[in-house]
Amino acid sequence: MRIFKFGGASVKNASAVRNVVRVLQQEGTDSTLVVISAMGKMTNAFEVLIDAYYNRQNNLNEALTFIYDFHFNIIKDLFEIDSENVKNRVNELLGELNGFMIQNESRDYNYVYDQIVGYGELLSTTIVSFYLKSIGIENNWLDVREYLKTDSNYRDAKINWSSTEKIIKGNVDVQRLNITQGFIGRNNDTTTTLGREGSDYTAGIFAFCLNAHSVTIWKDVEGVLNADPRVFSKTELLKEISYSEAIEMAFYGASVIHPKTIQPLEKRNIPLYVRSFDHLDKKGTRVSKGVSLRPLISCYIVKKNQILISISVKDFSFMVENNISQVFEKLHKHRLKVNLVQNSALSFSVCVDDKFNNFDEFYQELKHIYNIKAYKGVTLYTIRHFDDDAIDLIRQKGKSLIRQINTKTAQLVIEEST
């Protein structure tokens, strides 16, 4: 059994869907499970819809129409004849979405988010599955919510591994081509999501439960590069990465591989490949047990739009364990993801992601107890296997607010020059 994962860029339009077919035809379709994300930037479009619905904004119908038109235009471009079945199924899904928005009474944003956003994956996989059948490639369309069982931590659900493994092992036909969704799961009776970019994790879950031969993530780049080409002018392909190195890179924020994806693969020693869907002759990057990094060069990981928070006690006494414990309790409460920690006798600094926009609430709770200074919009650069030249390259990008170095990793928080 092989697991393939195609992201949004892989299915962003009719031409891209046809290219997915080209990949499957060359690589083979037997004993393959394909995980597919929402098409193009549809997750962003569904987030616009969610905000319009939740905040009762006037652009709700406009947001719905955009989603409707996007998918039906792709259907029009893909299907020359016999498109009624796929249109009917897409209309059913959109009808379910409308039904939820009419009947829902919850004001829990995270719950509402999860019930709506997953329709991007349901629509994309439906269209791809019908298209494959229309050109003679039989496949099973699987509703991943029937297979991935989670808790009810909406927007960042945790997998119930025992239930999930039992269901997948007992119900997936491993001889055939299967098409399913990434990113979403289900608790007892409602949809949950695994976090942004969770489709890679979905592939890892299926691979673990089916003891797959391999996982391949198909992308619009040749493989895993040592830096983001949108930020750095010179990049180099990493041909091999060990599981432990990949986990380190993912932990620090490398966007090519989802942080949770590697762990289930390592447990079963399942190799992960990152390959280009445009250049099928390229071998890409292999992540497996073995060599740490080939070639052994500096790797740059960039996290933009961070908040650097510096905290000190108002009476200038030491920041001790109970102070730091209290701060971490509030960081956890407000779901501020900590990416760097540095403390001295009098102050404690953290660099955080505020993806749920909760910083202001965090600040209000602590401002009466501590002096708090925040630098918003800073960039966190992490360098694995750094040298002096690598650090100098980052320091040229702006004012260095914090620098932290250990044996293999350097991290710099930069207030970038405008």
C-alpha positions as CSV (number, residue, x, y, z in Angstrom):
1,M,0.0,0.0,0.0
2,R,1.3,3.5,-0.9
3,I,0.0,6.8,0.4
4,F,0.0,9.8,-1.9
5,K,-0.9,13.3,-0.7
6,F,-1.7,16.1,-3.1
7,G,-2.1,19.7,-1.7
8,G,-4.2,22.6,-2.9
9,A,-1.7,23.7,-5.6
10,S,-1.9,20.1,-7.0
11,V,-5.7,20.6,-7.7
12,K,-6.0,24.3,-8.1
13,N,-7.8,24.1,-11.5
14,A,-8.8,21.7,-14.2
15,S,-5.3,21.5,-15.7
16,A,-3.9,20.7,-12.3
17,V,-6.4,17.9,-11.8
18,R,-5.4,16.4,-15.2
19,N,-1.8,16.6,-14.0
20,V,-2.7,14.6,-10.9
21,V,-4.1,11.9,-13.3
22,R,-0.8,12.0,-15.2
23,V,1.0,11.3,-12.0
24,L,-1.2,8.4,-11.0
25,Q,-1.0,6.9,-14.5
26,Q,2.8,7.0,-14.4
27,E,3.2,5.8,-10.8
28,G,0.3,3.3,-10.9
29,T,-3.0,3.2,-9.2
30,D,-3.2,-0.2,-7.6
31,S,-2.9,-0.4,-3.8
32,T,-2.8,3.3,-3.5
33,L,-4.6,5.7,-1.1
34,V,-4.7,9.3,-2.2
35,V,-5.2,12.2,0.3
36,I,-6.3,15.4,-1.3
37,S,-6.6,18.9,0.2
38,A,-9.1,21.7,-0.7
39,M,-8.6,23.1,-4.2
40,G,-6.2,26.0,-4.6
41,K,-6.9,28.7,-2.0
42,M,-10.3,27.3,-1.1
43,T,-9.4,26.9,2.6
44,N,-8.9,30.7,2.7
45,A,-12.2,31.2,0.8
46,F,-14.0,29.0,3.4
47,E,-12.4,31.1,6.2
48,V,-13.9,34.2,4.6
49,L,-17.3,32.4,4.5
50,I,-16.9,31.4,8.1
51,D,-16.1,35.0,9.3
52,A,-19.0,36.4,7.2
53,Y,-21.4,33.8,8.7
54,Y,-20.2,34.0,12.3
55,N,-20.0,37.8,12.4
56,R,-23.3,38.2,10.4
57,Q,-21.6,40.2,7.7
58,N,-23.2,41.4,4.4
59,N,-20.7,39.5,2.3
60,L,-22.1,36.0,3.2
61,N,-23.9,35.5,-0.1
62,E,-20.9,36.8,-2.0
63,A,-18.6,34.3,-0.2
64,L,-20.9,31.4,-0.9
65,T,-21.3,32.4,-4.6
66,F,-17.5,32.5,-5.0
67,I,-17.1,29.0,-3.6
68,Y,-20.0,27.7,-5.7
69,D,-18.7,29.3,-9.0
70,F,-15.1,28.1,-8.4
71,H,-16.0,24.5,-8.1
72,F,-18.6,24.5,-10.9
73,N,-16.2,26.2,-13.3
74,I,-13.6,23.5,-12.6
75,I,-16.4,20.9,-13.3
76,K,-17.2,22.7,-16.6
77,D,-13.6,22.6,-17.6
78,L,-13.0,19.0,-16.7
79,F,-16.1,17.2,-17.9
80,E,-16.9,17.4,-21.5
81,I,-20.0,15.1,-21.2
82,D,-21.8,13.3,-18.4
83,S,-21.3,15.8,-15.6
84,E,-24.7,15.5,-14.1
85,N,-23.7,13.0,-11.4
86,V,-20.8,15.1,-10.1
87,K,-22.9,18.3,-10.2
88,N,-25.6,16.6,-8.2
89,R,-23.2,15.4,-5.6
90,V,-21.5,18.8,-5.3
91,N,-25.0,20.4,-5.0
92,E,-25.8,17.9,-2.2
93,L,-22.6,18.9,-0.3
94,L,-23.3,22.6,-0.7
95,G,-26.9,21.9,0.4
96,E,-25.5,20.3,3.6
97,L,-23.3,23.3,4.2
98,N,-26.3,25.7,3.8
99,G,-28.3,23.5,6.1
100,F,-25.8,23.7,8.8
101,M,-25.6,27.5,8.6
102,I,-29.4,27.7,8.8
103,Q,-29.8,25.3,11.7
104,N,-26.7,26.0,13.8
105,E,-27.2,27.8,17.1
106,S,-23.7,27.5,18.5
107,R,-21.6,30.6,19.1
108,D,-18.4,28.6,19.6
109,Y,-16.2,29.9,16.8
110,N,-13.9,26.9,16.7
111,Y,-16.8,24.5,16.5
112,V,-18.4,26.5,13.7
113,Y,-15.1,26.7,11.9
114,D,-14.7,22.9,11.8
115,Q,-18.2,22.3,10.6
116,I,-17.8,24.5,7.6
117,V,-14.1,24.5,6.5
118,G,-13.9,20.8,5.8
119,Y,-16.3,21.1,2.9
120,G,-13.3,22.3,0.8
121,E,-11.8,18.8,1.1
122,L,-15.1,17.0,0.5
123,L,-15.7,19.0,-2.7
124,S,-12.2,18.6,-4.1
125,T,-12.1,14.8,-3.5
126,T,-15.6,14.4,-5.0
127,I,-14.6,16.2,-8.2
128,V,-11.4,14.3,-8.5
129,S,-13.0,11.0,-7.9
130,F,-15.8,11.5,-10.4
131,Y,-13.3,12.7,-13.0
132,L,-11.1,9.6,-12.6
133,K,-14.1,7.4,-13.1
134,S,-15.1,9.5,-16.2
135,I,-11.8,8.6,-17.9
136,G,-11.9,4.9,-16.8
137,I,-9.9,4.9,-13.6
138,E,-12.1,3.2,-11.0
139,N,-11.7,4.3,-7.4
140,N,-13.3,4.3,-3.9
141,W,-14.2,7.7,-2.5
142,L,-13.9,7.5,1.3
143,D,-15.4,10.0,3.7
144,V,-12.3,10.4,6.0
145,R,-14.6,11.3,8.9
146,E,-15.8,7.7,9.0
147,Y,-12.2,6.6,9.5
148,L,-10.3,9.2,11.6
149,K,-11.8,9.4,15.1
150,T,-10.7,12.3,17.3
151,D,-11.5,14.1,20.5
152,S,-13.5,17.4,20.5
153,N,-10.7,19.9,20.5
154,Y,-12.0,21.8,17.5
155,R,-9.4,23.2,15.1
156,D,-6.6,21.1,16.7
157,A,-8.2,17.7,17.3
158,K,-6.2,14.7,18.7
159,I,-6.5,11.3,17.1
160,N,-8.0,8.4,18.9
161,W,-5.4,5.9,17.7
162,S,-7.0,2.7,18.8
163,S,-10.4,3.4,17.2
164,T,-8.9,4.9,14.1
165,E,-6.5,2.0,13.5
166,K,-9.2,-0.6,14.0
167,I,-11.6,1.2,11.5
168,I,-9.0,1.8,8.9
169,K,-7.6,-1.8,9.0
170,G,-11.1,-3.3,8.8
171,N,-12.6,-1.1,6.1
172,V,-10.0,0.1,3.5
173,D,-9.6,-2.0,0.4
174,V,-5.9,-2.0,0.1
175,Q,-5.9,-3.6,-3.4
176,R,-7.7,-0.6,-5.0
177,L,-7.3,3.1,-5.6
178,N,-8.8,5.1,-2.8
179,I,-9.5,8.8,-2.7
180,T,-10.0,10.6,0.6
181,Q,-9.7,14.0,2.3
182,G,-6.9,15.4,4.4
183,F,-7.2,17.7,7.4
184,I,-10.6,16.6,8.8
185,G,-11.9,13.9,11.1
186,R,-14.8,13.3,13.4
187,N,-15.5,13.0,17.1
188,N,-18.7,11.2,18.1
189,D,-21.0,13.1,15.7
190,T,-19.4,16.3,14.5
191,T,-16.6,17.2,12.1
192,T,-13.2,18.2,13.6
193,T,-10.0,19.4,12.0
194,L,-6.4,18.5,12.7
195,G,-4.9,22.0,12.3
196,R,-3.8,23.9,9.3
197,E,-1.8,21.9,6.8
198,G,-3.1,18.7,8.5
199,S,-3.4,16.8,5.2
200,D,0.2,15.6,5.5
201,Y,-0.7,14.3,9.0
202,T,-3.7,12.5,7.5
203,A,-1.4,10.7,5.1
204,G,0.9,9.7,8.0
205,I,-2.1,8.4,10.0
206,F,-3.3,6.2,7.1
207,A,0.3,5.0,6.5
208,F,0.8,4.0,10.1
209,C,-2.6,2.2,10.3
210,L,-2.1,0.3,7.0
211,N,1.7,-0.3,7.6
212,A,2.2,1.3,4.2
213,H,5.2,0.8,2.0
214,S,5.8,4.6,1.6
215,V,4.2,8.1,1.7
216,T,4.8,10.6,-1.1
217,I,3.9,14.2,-0.7
218,W,3.5,15.8,-4.2
219,K,4.4,19.5,-4.4
220,D,5.2,22.2,-6.9
221,V,8.9,22.2,-5.7
222,E,11.6,19.6,-6.5
223,G,11.7,18.4,-2.8
224,V,12.7,19.8,0.5
225,L,14.9,22.8,0.1
226,N,17.3,24.1,2.6
227,A,15.4,27.5,2.6
228,D,12.2,29.0,1.4
229,P,12.9,30.3,-2.2
230,R,10.4,33.1,-1.6
231,V,12.7,34.5,1.1
232,F,16.2,33.4,0.0
233,S,17.6,33.9,-3.5
234,K,19.9,30.8,-3.3
235,T,18.5,27.4,-2.2
236,E,19.7,23.8,-2.5
237,L,17.8,20.5,-2.5
238,L,18.1,18.2,0.5
239,K,18.3,14.7,-1.0
240,E,18.1,12.8,2.3
241,I,16.8,13.8,5.8
242,S,16.6,11.5,8.8
243,Y,13.4,11.2,10.8
244,S,15.0,13.0,13.8
245,E,16.3,15.9,11.7
246,A,12.9,16.2,9.9
247,I,11.2,16.4,13.3
248,E,13.6,19.0,14.5
249,M,13.0,21.1,11.3
250,A,9.2,20.6,11.5
251,F,9.3,21.6,15.2
252,Y,11.0,24.9,14.3
253,G,8.4,25.6,11.6
254,A,9.6,24.1,8.3
255,S,6.5,24.3,6.1
256,V,7.2,21.5,3.7
257,I,6.5,18.8,6.3
258,H,3.7,19.0,8.9
259,P,5.1,18.7,12.4
260,K,3.0,15.7,13.4
261,T,3.5,13.8,10.1
262,I,6.9,12.2,10.9
263,Q,6.2,10.5,14.2
264,P,3.8,7.8,13.0
265,L,6.0,7.1,10.1
266,E,9.1,6.7,12.3
267,K,7.3,4.2,14.5
268,R,6.8,1.9,11.5
269,N,10.0,2.8,9.6
270,I,7.9,4.1,6.6
271,P,9.9,6.3,4.3
272,L,8.5,9.7,3.3
273,Y,9.2,11.2,-0.2
274,V,8.7,14.8,-1.2
275,R,8.5,15.0,-5.0
276,S,7.6,17.4,-7.7
277,F,4.3,16.8,-9.5
278,D,5.7,18.7,-12.5
279,H,9.0,16.7,-12.8
280,L,8.3,13.1,-12.4
281,D,11.8,12.1,-13.4
282,K,13.2,13.8,-10.3
283,K,13.7,11.7,-7.1
284,G,13.1,14.6,-4.7
285,T,13.8,14.2,-1.0
286,R,13.7,11.0,1.0
287,V,13.0,11.1,4.8
288,S,13.9,7.9,6.5
289,K,16.0,6.2,9.1
290,G,19.7,6.8,8.4
291,V,21.9,9.7,7.3
292,S,21.0,13.0,9.2
293,L,21.2,15.3,6.3
294,R,22.6,15.1,2.7
295,P,24.1,17.4,1.8
296,L,25.1,18.7,5.3
297,I,24.5,22.4,4.8
298,S,22.8,25.2,6.8
299,C,19.0,25.1,6.7
300,Y,16.9,28.2,7.2
301,I,13.4,28.1,8.7
302,V,11.4,31.3,8.7
303,K,8.3,32.2,10.8
304,K,6.9,35.6,10.0
305,N,4.3,37.7,11.8
306,Q,5.5,36.6,15.3
307,I,5.0,38.5,18.5
308,L,8.1,38.9,20.8
309,I,6.8,39.3,24.4
310,S,9.2,40.5,27.1
311,I,7.8,40.2,30.7
312,S,9.3,41.4,34.0
313,V,8.0,41.8,37.5
314,K,6.8,45.3,38.4
315,D,9.0,45.5,41.6
316,F,12.1,44.5,39.6
317,S,12.4,41.3,41.6
318,F,13.6,38.1,40.0
319,M,11.5,36.1,37.5
320,V,11.3,32.8,39.3
321,E,9.6,29.5,38.8
322,N,6.1,30.5,40.0
323,N,6.2,33.6,37.7
324,I,7.2,31.6,34.7
325,S,4.6,28.9,35.5
326,Q,1.9,31.5,35.6
327,V,2.9,33.0,32.3
328,F,3.0,29.6,30.6
329,E,-0.5,28.8,32.0
330,K,-1.8,32.0,30.4
331,L,0.0,31.3,27.1
332,H,-1.6,27.8,27.0
333,K,-5.0,29.2,28.0
334,H,-5.0,31.7,25.1
335,R,-3.5,29.2,22.6
336,L,-0.4,31.3,21.9
337,K,2.2,28.9,20.4
338,V,5.6,29.4,21.9
339,N,8.5,29.1,19.3
340,L,11.4,30.5,21.4
341,V,12.0,31.0,25.1
342,Q,14.7,33.1,26.8
343,N,15.0,34.2,30.4
344,S,17.3,36.2,32.6
345,A,17.2,37.1,36.2
346,L,14.8,40.0,35.7
347,S,12.9,39.2,32.5
348,F,11.4,36.4,30.6
349,S,10.9,36.6,26.8
350,V,8.9,34.4,24.4
351,C,8.3,34.5,20.7
352,V,4.8,33.3,19.8
353,D,2.4,32.6,17.1
354,D,-1.0,34.3,17.6
355,K,-3.0,32.4,15.0
356,F,-6.2,32.6,17.1
357,N,-5.8,36.4,17.7
358,N,-5.8,36.0,21.5
359,F,-2.8,38.1,22.4
360,D,-4.8,41.1,23.5
361,E,-6.7,38.9,26.0
362,F,-3.5,37.4,27.3
363,Y,-2.1,41.0,27.7
364,Q,-5.1,42.2,29.6
365,E,-4.9,39.3,32.1
366,L,-1.3,39.9,33.0
367,K,-0.7,43.6,32.5
368,H,-1.6,44.4,36.2
369,I,0.9,41.9,37.5
370,Y,3.8,42.3,35.1
371,N,5.5,44.8,32.9
372,I,4.9,43.6,29.4
373,K,6.5,44.8,26.2
374,A,5.4,43.4,22.9
375,Y,7.1,43.6,19.5
376,K,4.5,42.7,16.9
377,G,5.2,41.6,13.3
378,V,8.7,40.3,14.0
379,T,10.3,37.4,12.1
380,L,11.9,34.3,13.8
381,Y,14.7,32.8,11.8
382,T,15.9,29.3,12.8
383,I,19.2,28.0,11.3
384,R,19.9,24.3,11.6
385,H,23.6,23.4,11.2
386,F,24.6,27.0,11.2
387,D,28.0,28.7,10.7
388,D,29.2,32.3,11.1
389,D,28.2,33.1,7.5
390,A,24.7,31.8,8.0
391,I,24.2,34.0,11.1
392,D,25.6,37.0,9.3
393,L,23.2,36.5,6.4
394,I,20.2,36.7,8.8
395,R,21.6,39.6,10.8
396,Q,21.7,41.7,7.6
397,K,17.9,41.4,7.4
398,G,17.2,43.9,10.2
399,K,17.6,44.6,13.9
400,S,18.3,41.5,16.0
401,L,16.1,41.6,19.1
402,I,17.1,38.1,20.5
403,R,19.8,35.6,19.5
404,Q,19.9,32.1,20.9
405,I,22.5,29.5,20.0
406,N,23.1,25.8,20.9
407,T,25.3,23.2,19.3
408,K,23.3,22.7,16.1
409,T,20.6,25.4,16.1
410,A,20.7,29.2,16.1
411,Q,17.5,31.3,16.4
412,L,17.3,35.0,15.8
413,V,14.3,37.3,16.3
414,I,14.6,40.0,13.7
415,E,12.7,43.3,13.4
416,E,13.1,43.6,9.7
417,S,14.0,46.7,7.9
418,T,11.2,48.2,5.8
